Amino acid sequence: MKFSSFIRVLALVLMVAVAALMVSGCVPADTTAAGGADATAAAGGGISMIIMMVVLIAVFYFFMIRPENKKKKKLQQMRDSLSVGDTITTIGGIMGKIVSVKDDSIVFETSEDRVRMQVTKWAVSSVGKQTDEPV
C-alpha cells in the first residue's frame, strides 16, 4: 500500500471516530441529574460538538482536499511547460516525442516510422523516459 493511500485510510478512520464521538456526545449519559446541571452539560456538549466539527473539517481538508489540489496544480504546470522534443506518455500509455505544441493540443511521433498523433494536452500523463521498474 502506498503511503498516500495509508494516510487517506487513516483520515477516513479518524473521521468515523470523530463522528462516533459526536453522536455519543449528543445524547446525555445521565438524565436523572438536576435541571441546572442539565443546562450546563447541554451547553458544554454544544461547544464540544462545534469543536469536533471544526476538527473533522480540518482533517478532511489537510488529508484529502489539499494534497489533491497540489497534485492538480503540479500536473497542470507540467502540461503547460511541454515543449518540442520532450518524450511523453499519454494517459492511454502511448509514448512518443513531441513534434509541435499548440494552445490546447500537441502533435507527437510514436515511432521510427514517423507515425504522428494529435492529442489534447490534458491527455499527457508524464514527461520523460519511462522505466520498466515497478513503483
OpenMM code with the backbone's topology and positions (N, CA, C; nanometers):
from openmm import Vec3, app, unit

residues = "MET LYS PHE SER SER PHE ILE ARG VAL LEU ALA LEU VAL LEU MET VAL ALA VAL ALA ALA LEU MET VAL SER GLY CYS VAL PRO ALA ASP THR THR ALA ALA GLY GLY ALA ASP ALA THR ALA ALA ALA GLY GLY GLY ILE SER MET ILE ILE MET MET VAL VAL LEU ILE ALA VAL PHE TYR PHE PHE MET ILE ARG PRO GLU ASN LYS LYS LYS LYS LYS LEU GLN GLN MET ARG ASP SER LEU SER VAL GLY ASP THR ILE THR THR ILE GLY GLY ILE MET GLY LYS ILE VAL SER VAL LYS ASP ASP SER ILE VAL PHE GLU THR SER GLU ASP ARG VAL ARG MET GLN VAL THR LYS TRP ALA VAL SER SER VAL GLY LYS GLN THR ASP GLU PRO VAL".split()
positions = [
    Vec3(0.0845, -0.1168, 0.0000),
    Vec3(0.0000, 0.0000, 0.0000),
    Vec3(0.0896, 0.1238, 0.0000),
    Vec3(0.0584, 0.2208, -0.0822),
    Vec3(0.1352, 0.3435, -0.0883),
    Vec3(0.1141, 0.4240, 0.0394),
    Vec3(0.2068, 0.5149, 0.0665),
    Vec3(0.1976, 0.5979, 0.1857),
    Vec3(0.0754, 0.6884, 0.1787),
    Vec3(0.0472, 0.7469, 0.0606),
    Vec3(-0.0675, 0.8363, 0.0483),
    Vec3(-0.1987, 0.7606, 0.0684),
    Vec3(-0.2058, 0.6360, 0.0239),
    Vec3(-0.3254, 0.5556, 0.0465),
    Vec3(-0.3427, 0.5278, 0.1953),
    Vec3(-0.2319, 0.5024, 0.2637),
    Vec3(-0.2371, 0.4786, 0.4076),
    Vec3(-0.2885, 0.6025, 0.4797),
    Vec3(-0.2428, 0.7190, 0.4403),
    Vec3(-0.2865, 0.8442, 0.5018),
    Vec3(-0.4356, 0.8652, 0.4789),
    Vec3(-0.4833, 0.8360, 0.3596),
    Vec3(-0.6262, 0.8529, 0.3310),
    Vec3(-0.7114, 0.7572, 0.4126),
    Vec3(-0.6662, 0.6332, 0.4268),
    Vec3(-0.7404, 0.5374, 0.5090),
    Vec3(-0.7396, 0.5825, 0.6542),
    Vec3(-0.6247, 0.6299, 0.7020),
    Vec3(-0.6151, 0.6790, 0.8380),
    Vec3(-0.7077, 0.7986, 0.8603),
    Vec3(-0.7147, 0.8880, 0.7627),
    Vec3(-0.8036, 1.0036, 0.7735),
    Vec3(-0.9494, 0.9594, 0.7774),
    Vec3(-0.9847, 0.8607, 0.6971),
    Vec3(-1.1217, 0.8115, 0.6962),
    Vec3(-1.1574, 0.7482, 0.8303),
    Vec3(-1.0670, 0.6692, 0.8867),
    Vec3(-1.0908, 0.6078, 1.0178),
    Vec3(-1.1045, 0.7153, 1.1248),
    Vec3(-1.0207, 0.8182, 1.1172),
    Vec3(-1.0273, 0.9275, 1.2129),
    Vec3(-1.1595, 1.0023, 1.2014),
    Vec3(-1.2071, 1.0246, 1.0787),
    Vec3(-1.3349, 1.0930, 1.0603),
    Vec3(-1.4502, 1.0114, 1.1162),
    Vec3(-1.4462, 0.8800, 1.0974),
    Vec3(-1.5511, 0.7946, 1.1521),
    Vec3(-1.5475, 0.7979, 1.3046),
    Vec3(-1.4283, 0.7965, 1.3627),
    Vec3(-1.4160, 0.8020, 1.5079),
    Vec3(-1.4697, 0.9340, 1.5631),
    Vec3(-1.4371, 1.0442, 1.4950),
    Vec3(-1.4859, 1.1748, 1.5389),
    Vec3(-1.6375, 1.1811, 1.5265),
    Vec3(-1.6919, 1.1267, 1.4193),
    Vec3(-1.8370, 1.1259, 1.4030),
    Vec3(-1.9035, 1.0420, 1.5121),
    Vec3(-1.8430, 0.9304, 1.5490),
    Vec3(-1.8976, 0.8465, 1.6562),
    Vec3(-1.8943, 0.9210, 1.7892),
    Vec3(-1.7863, 0.9950, 1.8151),
    Vec3(-1.7795, 1.0740, 1.9373),
    Vec3(-1.8845, 1.1844, 1.9386),
    Vec3(-1.9077, 1.2443, 1.8217),
    Vec3(-2.0090, 1.3495, 1.8143),
    Vec3(-2.1469, 1.2944, 1.8434),
    Vec3(-2.1781, 1.1788, 1.7880),
    Vec3(-2.3095, 1.1190, 1.8093),
    Vec3(-2.3261, 1.0788, 1.9550),
    Vec3(-2.2237, 1.0204, 2.0126),
    Vec3(-2.2336, 0.9788, 2.1521),
    Vec3(-2.2368, 1.0994, 2.2455),
    Vec3(-2.1781, 1.2116, 2.2070),
    Vec3(-2.1812, 1.3318, 2.2890),
    Vec3(-2.3138, 1.4041, 2.2837),
    Vec3(-2.3949, 1.3776, 2.1830),
    Vec3(-2.5248, 1.4439, 2.1690),
    Vec3(-2.6272, 1.3880, 2.2668),
    Vec3(-2.6136, 1.2644, 2.3069),
    Vec3(-2.7088, 1.2008, 2.3981),
    Vec3(-2.6531, 1.2098, 2.5387),
    Vec3(-2.7274, 1.2724, 2.6345),
    Vec3(-2.6756, 1.2816, 2.7713),
    Vec3(-2.6659, 1.1440, 2.8351),
    Vec3(-2.5585, 1.1207, 2.9126),
    Vec3(-2.5367, 0.9908, 2.9752),
    Vec3(-2.6288, 0.9702, 3.0945),
    Vec3(-2.6563, 1.0764, 3.1713),
    Vec3(-2.7386, 1.0632, 3.2909),
    Vec3(-2.8540, 1.1624, 3.2816),
    Vec3(-2.9750, 1.1136, 3.2715),
    Vec3(-3.0914, 1.2019, 3.2598),
    Vec3(-3.1554, 1.2282, 3.3937),
    Vec3(-3.1015, 1.1745, 3.5040),
    Vec3(-3.1602, 1.1930, 3.6375),
    Vec3(-3.0986, 1.3095, 3.7117),
    Vec3(-3.0063, 1.3828, 3.6552),
    Vec3(-2.9404, 1.4948, 3.7228),
    Vec3(-3.0365, 1.6117, 3.7364),
    Vec3(-2.9993, 1.7067, 3.8174),
    Vec3(-3.0835, 1.8240, 3.8402),
    Vec3(-3.0930, 1.9075, 3.7132),
    Vec3(-3.1970, 1.9917, 3.7047),
    Vec3(-3.2209, 2.0717, 3.5849),
    Vec3(-3.1081, 2.1670, 3.5556),
    Vec3(-3.0466, 2.2285, 3.6566),
    Vec3(-2.9357, 2.3211, 3.6372),
    Vec3(-2.8142, 2.2510, 3.5796),
    Vec3(-2.7893, 2.1297, 3.6228),
    Vec3(-2.6757, 2.0545, 3.5725),
    Vec3(-2.6973, 2.0148, 3.4266),
    Vec3(-2.8224, 1.9855, 3.3897),
    Vec3(-2.8529, 1.9514, 3.2511),
    Vec3(-2.8257, 2.0695, 3.1573),
    Vec3(-2.8593, 2.1895, 3.2001),
    Vec3(-2.8361, 2.3074, 3.1163),
    Vec3(-2.6868, 2.3297, 3.0965),
    Vec3(-2.6097, 2.3109, 3.2016),
    Vec3(-2.4646, 2.3276, 3.1913),
    Vec3(-2.4041, 2.2200, 3.1015),
    Vec3(-2.4492, 2.0955, 3.1165),
    Vec3(-2.3982, 1.9855, 3.0340),
    Vec3(-2.4360, 2.0055, 2.8881),
    Vec3(-2.5577, 2.0547, 2.8650),
    Vec3(-2.6005, 2.0767, 2.7270),
    Vec3(-2.5178, 2.1865, 2.6614),
    Vec3(-2.4867, 2.2915, 2.7384),
    Vec3(-2.4057, 2.3999, 2.6824),
    Vec3(-2.2642, 2.3500, 2.6533),
    Vec3(-2.2069, 2.2722, 2.7432),
    Vec3(-2.0741, 2.2164, 2.7209),
    Vec3(-2.0745, 2.1181, 2.6057),
    Vec3(-2.1807, 2.0405, 2.5911),
    Vec3(-2.1919, 1.9455, 2.4812),
    Vec3(-2.2003, 2.0151, 2.3469),
    Vec3(-2.2651, 2.1316, 2.3428),
    Vec3(-2.2764, 2.2077, 2.2186),
    Vec3(-2.1425, 2.2610, 2.1729),
    Vec3(-2.0637, 2.3088, 2.2682),
    Vec3(-1.9322, 2.3616, 2.2347),
    Vec3(-1.8404, 2.2493, 2.1873),
    Vec3(-1.8460, 2.1362, 2.2569),
    Vec3(-1.7606, 2.0252, 2.2145),
    Vec3(-1.8019, 1.9717, 2.0782),
    Vec3(-1.9311, 1.9788, 2.0497),
    Vec3(-1.9780, 1.9344, 1.9174),
    Vec3(-1.9249, 2.0270, 1.8074),
    Vec3(-1.9230, 2.1559, 1.8342),
    Vec3(-1.8702, 2.2519, 1.7369),
    Vec3(-1.7201, 2.2293, 1.7173),
    Vec3(-1.6496, 2.2047, 1.8271),
    Vec3(-1.5049, 2.1785, 1.8176),
    Vec3(-1.4793, 2.0525, 1.7367),
    Vec3(-1.5593, 1.9488, 1.7592),
    Vec3(-1.5427, 1.8245, 1.6831),
    Vec3(-1.5691, 1.8462, 1.5345),
    Vec3(-1.6673, 1.9268, 1.5016),
    Vec3(-1.6967, 1.9570, 1.3609),
    Vec3(-1.5790, 2.0312, 1.2962),
    Vec3(-1.5215, 2.1266, 1.3691),
    Vec3(-1.4076, 2.2021, 1.3163),
    Vec3(-1.2889, 2.1078, 1.2949),
    Vec3(-1.2641, 2.0176, 1.3904),
    Vec3(-1.1558, 1.9216, 1.3769),
    Vec3(-1.1811, 1.8301, 1.2579),
    Vec3(-1.3037, 1.7858, 1.2409),
    Vec3(-1.3390, 1.6988, 1.1290),
    Vec3(-1.3149, 1.7684, 0.9952),
    Vec3(-1.3560, 1.8927, 0.9850),
    Vec3(-1.3360, 1.9679, 0.8609),
    Vec3(-1.1865, 1.9913, 0.8358),
    Vec3(-1.1096, 2.0210, 0.9409),
    Vec3(-0.9656, 2.0433, 0.9253),
    Vec3(-0.8948, 1.9163, 0.8800),
    Vec3(-0.9306, 1.8034, 0.9398),
    Vec3(-0.8693, 1.6759, 0.8996),
    Vec3(-0.9042, 1.6444, 0.7548),
    Vec3(-1.0299, 1.6640, 0.7196),
    Vec3(-1.0741, 1.6389, 0.5820),
    Vec3(-0.9973, 1.7267, 0.4845),
    Vec3(-0.9777, 1.8551, 0.5190),
    Vec3(-0.9060, 1.9462, 0.4301),
    Vec3(-0.7595, 1.9063, 0.4149),
    Vec3(-0.6891, 1.8820, 0.5260),
    Vec3(-0.5450, 1.8574, 0.5194),
    Vec3(-0.5087, 1.7200, 0.4648),
    Vec3(-0.5977, 1.6212, 0.4767),
    Vec3(-0.5642, 1.4877, 0.4291),
    Vec3(-0.6274, 1.4524, 0.2946),
    Vec3(-0.7279, 1.5252, 0.2515),
    Vec3(-0.7956, 1.4908, 0.1264),
    Vec3(-0.7892, 1.6034, 0.0225),
    Vec3(-0.8346, 1.7201, 0.0565),
    Vec3(-0.8513, 1.8284, -0.0412),
    Vec3(-0.7168, 1.8910, -0.0780),
    Vec3(-0.6364, 1.9271, 0.0201),
    Vec3(-0.5100, 1.9964, -0.0065),
    Vec3(-0.4126, 1.9144, -0.0913),
    Vec3(-0.3891, 1.7857, -0.0599),
    Vec3(-0.2981, 1.7081, -0.1454),
    Vec3(-0.3491, 1.6930, -0.2890),
    Vec3(-0.4804, 1.6796, -0.3037),
    Vec3(-0.5368, 1.6668, -0.4382),
    Vec3(-0.5179, 1.7957, -0.5178),
    Vec3(-0.5362, 1.9104, -0.4544),
    Vec3(-0.5146, 2.0379, -0.5228),
    Vec3(-0.3683, 2.0574, -0.5609),
    Vec3(-0.2757, 2.0155, -0.4737),
    Vec3(-0.1332, 2.0245, -0.5070),
    Vec3(-0.0998, 1.9378, -0.6275),
    Vec3(-0.1572, 1.8186, -0.6302),
    Vec3(-0.1313, 1.7268, -0.7412),
    Vec3(-0.1851, 1.7847, -0.8720),
    Vec3(-0.3046, 1.8421, -0.8692),
    Vec3(-0.3627, 1.9028, -0.9895),
    Vec3(-0.2782, 2.0193, -1.0383),
    Vec3(-0.2325, 2.1031, -0.9453),
    Vec3(-0.1525, 2.2196, -0.9828),
    Vec3(-0.0196, 2.1760, -1.0459),
    Vec3(0.0445, 2.0730, -0.9881),
    Vec3(0.1711, 2.0231, -1.0415),
    Vec3(0.1515, 1.9629, -1.1802),
    Vec3(0.0441, 1.8892, -1.2000),
    Vec3(0.0149, 1.8289, -1.3294),
    Vec3(-0.0141, 1.9356, -1.4348),
    Vec3(-0.0890, 2.0400, -1.3974),
    Vec3(-0.1185, 2.1481, -1.4913),
    Vec3(0.0082, 2.2235, -1.5283),
    Vec3(0.0971, 2.2444, -1.4313),
    Vec3(0.2238, 2.3116, -1.4593),
    Vec3(0.3077, 2.2288, -1.5554),
    Vec3(0.3092, 2.0963, -1.5375),
    Vec3(0.3841, 2.0083, -1.6268),
    Vec3(0.3279, 2.0157, -1.7684),
    Vec3(0.1963, 2.0165, -1.7808),
    Vec3(0.1337, 2.0220, -1.9141),
    Vec3(0.1556, 2.1572, -1.9808),
    Vec3(0.1604, 2.2642, -1.9028),
    Vec3(0.1845, 2.3967, -1.9600),
    Vec3(0.3293, 2.4135, -2.0056),
    Vec3(0.4211, 2.3366, -1.9484),
    Vec3(0.5622, 2.3521, -1.9834),
    Vec3(0.6088, 2.2528, -2.0904),
    Vec3(0.5170, 2.1860, -2.1596),
    Vec3(0.5557, 2.0938, -2.2666),
    Vec3(0.6226, 2.1703, -2.3795),
    Vec3(0.7283, 2.1113, -2.4347),
    Vec3(0.7976, 2.1764, -2.5458),
    Vec3(0.8377, 2.0714, -2.6492),
    Vec3(0.8750, 2.1187, -2.7673),
    Vec3(0.9144, 2.0309, -2.8769),
    Vec3(1.0387, 1.9528, -2.8360),
    Vec3(1.0352, 1.8219, -2.8608),
    Vec3(1.1475, 1.7363, -2.8286),
    Vec3(1.1301, 1.6571, -2.7001),
    Vec3(1.0333, 1.6938, -2.6178),
    Vec3(1.0089, 1.6185, -2.4941),
    Vec3(0.9535, 1.4805, -2.5257),
    Vec3(0.9930, 1.3821, -2.4480),
    Vec3(0.9366, 1.2478, -2.4581),
    Vec3(0.8212, 1.2395, -2.3585),
    Vec3(0.7030, 1.1987, -2.4064),
    Vec3(0.5838, 1.1978, -2.3220),
    Vec3(0.5186, 1.0601, -2.3201),
    Vec3(0.4316, 1.0403, -2.2237),
    Vec3(0.3448, 0.9240, -2.2173),
    Vec3(0.2036, 0.9759, -2.1962),
    Vec3(0.1093, 0.9285, -2.2758),
    Vec3(-0.0290, 0.9716, -2.2621),
    Vec3(-0.0992, 0.8891, -2.1551),
    Vec3(-0.2203, 0.9297, -2.1208),
    Vec3(-0.2967, 0.8556, -2.0208),
    Vec3(-0.3366, 0.7186, -2.0732),
    Vec3(-0.3308, 0.6989, -2.2027),
    Vec3(-0.3587, 0.5685, -2.2620),
    Vec3(-0.2358, 0.4801, -2.2722),
    Vec3(-0.1183, 0.5333, -2.2367),
    Vec3(0.0037, 0.4548, -2.2378),
    Vec3(0.0850, 0.4663, -2.3649),
    Vec3(0.0486, 0.5559, -2.4552),
    Vec3(0.1228, 0.5739, -2.5804),
    Vec3(0.2405, 0.6668, -2.5539),
    Vec3(0.3597, 0.6230, -2.5962),
    Vec3(0.4805, 0.7016, -2.5750),
    Vec3(0.5269, 0.7618, -2.7068),
    Vec3(0.5871, 0.8787, -2.6996),
    Vec3(0.6382, 0.9424, -2.8207),
    Vec3(0.7123, 1.0700, -2.7903),
    Vec3(0.7611, 1.1339, -2.8978),
    Vec3(0.8370, 1.2583, -2.8870),
    Vec3(0.7551, 1.3713, -2.9482),
    Vec3(0.7452, 1.4828, -2.8799),
    Vec3(0.6632, 1.5956, -2.9254),
    Vec3(0.7258, 1.6600, -3.0488),
    Vec3(0.6384, 1.6842, -3.1499),
    Vec3(0.6803, 1.7484, -3.2736),
    Vec3(0.6344, 1.8934, -3.2770),
    Vec3(0.5110, 1.9194, -3.2318),
    Vec3(0.4625, 2.0573, -3.2274),
    Vec3(0.3667, 2.0741, -3.1096),
    Vec3(0.3638, 2.1982, -3.0588),
    Vec3(0.2793, 2.2316, -2.9441),
    Vec3(0.1901, 2.3472, -2.9829),
    Vec3(0.0590, 2.3327, -2.9578),
    Vec3(-0.0374, 2.4406, -2.9798),
    Vec3(-0.0945, 2.4804, -2.8442),
    Vec3(-0.1941, 2.5687, -2.8447),
    Vec3(-0.2517, 2.6161, -2.7191),
    Vec3(-0.3098, 2.5027, -2.6343),
    Vec3(-0.3918, 2.4191, -2.6963),
    Vec3(-0.4582, 2.3146, -2.6185),
    Vec3(-0.4317, 2.1731, -2.6692),
    Vec3(-0.3427, 2.1587, -2.7664),
    Vec3(-0.3127, 2.0254, -2.8182),
    Vec3(-0.1647, 2.0140, -2.8544),
    Vec3(-0.1212, 1.8890, -2.8715),
    Vec3(0.0159, 1.8625, -2.9133),
    Vec3(0.0144, 1.7558, -3.0217),
    Vec3(0.1190, 1.7550, -3.1034),
    Vec3(0.1391, 1.6503, -3.2040),
    Vec3(0.2700, 1.5819, -3.1668),
    Vec3(0.2680, 1.4469, -3.1626),
    Vec3(0.3894, 1.3741, -3.1294),
    Vec3(0.4059, 1.2535, -3.2192),
    Vec3(0.5329, 1.2127, -3.2359),
    Vec3(0.5669, 1.0945, -3.3156),
    Vec3(0.5797, 0.9760, -3.2213),
    Vec3(0.5239, 0.8617, -3.2644),
    Vec3(0.5238, 0.7463, -3.1755),
    Vec3(0.6330, 0.6447, -3.2055),
    Vec3(0.6952, 0.6526, -3.3231),
    Vec3(0.7958, 0.5507, -3.3547),
    Vec3(0.8928, 0.6039, -3.4599),
    Vec3(0.9813, 0.5154, -3.4996),
    Vec3(1.0785, 0.5496, -3.6045),
    Vec3(1.0100, 0.5656, -3.7396),
    Vec3(0.8887, 0.5112, -3.7557),
    Vec3(0.8154, 0.5222, -3.8817),
    Vec3(0.7491, 0.6586, -3.8988),
    Vec3(0.7701, 0.7473, -3.8038),
    Vec3(0.7149, 0.8832, -3.8056),
    Vec3(0.5621, 0.8842, -3.8060),
    Vec3(0.5029, 0.7961, -3.7301),
    Vec3(0.3581, 0.7977, -3.7105),
    Vec3(0.3276, 0.9124, -3.6165),
    Vec3(0.2456, 1.0059, -3.6613),
    Vec3(0.2148, 1.1245, -3.5810),
    Vec3(0.0722, 1.1177, -3.5290),
    Vec3(0.0568, 1.1606, -3.4051),
    Vec3(-0.0747, 1.1640, -3.3422),
    Vec3(-0.0943, 1.3012, -3.2798),
    Vec3(-0.2185, 1.3484, -3.2847),
    Vec3(-0.2512, 1.4749, -3.2205),
    Vec3(-0.3440, 1.4449, -3.1035),
    Vec3(-0.3095, 1.4947, -2.9859),
    Vec3(-0.3916, 1.4775, -2.8661),
    Vec3(-0.4016, 1.6107, -2.7934),
    Vec3(-0.5012, 1.6214, -2.7068),
    Vec3(-0.5116, 1.7411, -2.6238),
    Vec3(-0.4088, 1.7323, -2.5113),
    Vec3(-0.3749, 1.8468, -2.4546),
    Vec3(-0.2715, 1.8498, -2.3511),
    Vec3(-0.3132, 1.7731, -2.2262),
    Vec3(-0.4414, 1.7703, -2.1964),
    Vec3(-0.4838, 1.7005, -2.0744),
    Vec3(-0.4644, 1.5493, -2.0846),
    Vec3(-0.4388, 1.4979, -2.2060),
    Vec3(-0.4171, 1.3540, -2.2237),
    Vec3(-0.2734, 1.3125, -2.1917),
    Vec3(-0.1852, 1.4066, -2.1618),
    Vec3(-0.0463, 1.3747, -2.1290),
    Vec3(-0.0396, 1.3430, -1.9796),
    Vec3(0.0153, 1.2253, -1.9469),
    Vec3(0.0243, 1.1880, -1.8052),
    Vec3(0.1624, 1.2130, -1.7466),
    Vec3(0.2684, 1.1993, -1.8277),
    Vec3(0.4011, 1.2242, -1.7742),
    Vec3(0.4971, 1.2647, -1.8858),
    Vec3(0.6060, 1.3305, -1.8447),
    Vec3(0.7098, 1.3751, -1.9365),
    Vec3(0.8384, 1.3052, -1.8977),
    Vec3(0.9130, 1.2601, -1.9973),
    Vec3(1.0398, 1.1945, -1.9707),
    Vec3(1.0314, 1.0460, -2.0012),
    Vec3(1.1454, 0.9827, -1.9997),
    Vec3(1.1540, 0.8384, -2.0279),
    Vec3(1.0905, 0.7606, -1.9140),
    Vec3(1.0132, 0.6580, -1.9508),
    Vec3(0.9526, 0.5684, -1.8528),
    Vec3(1.0435, 0.4485, -1.8331),
    Vec3(1.0555, 0.4006, -1.7114),
    Vec3(1.1360, 0.2826, -1.6833),
    Vec3(1.0444, 0.1632, -1.6646),
    Vec3(1.1008, 0.0439, -1.6775),
    Vec3(1.0228, -0.0784, -1.6619),
    Vec3(1.0146, -0.1221, -1.5169),
    Vec3(1.0796, -0.0503, -1.4271),
    Vec3(1.0796, -0.0890, -1.2870),
    Vec3(0.9447, -0.0566, -1.2234),
    Vec3(0.8918, -0.1497, -1.1427),
    Vec3(0.7672, -0.1191, -1.0736),
    Vec3(0.7892, -0.0151, -0.9642),
    Vec3(0.6874, 0.0634, -0.9381),
    Vec3(0.6973, 0.1703, -0.8381),
    Vec3(0.6808, 0.1168, -0.6988),
] * unit.nanometer
topology = app.Topology()
chain = topology.addChain("A")
for resn in residues:
    res = topology.addResidue(resn, chain)
    for name in ("N", "CA", "C"):
        topology.addAtom(name, app.Element.getBySymbol(name[0]), res)
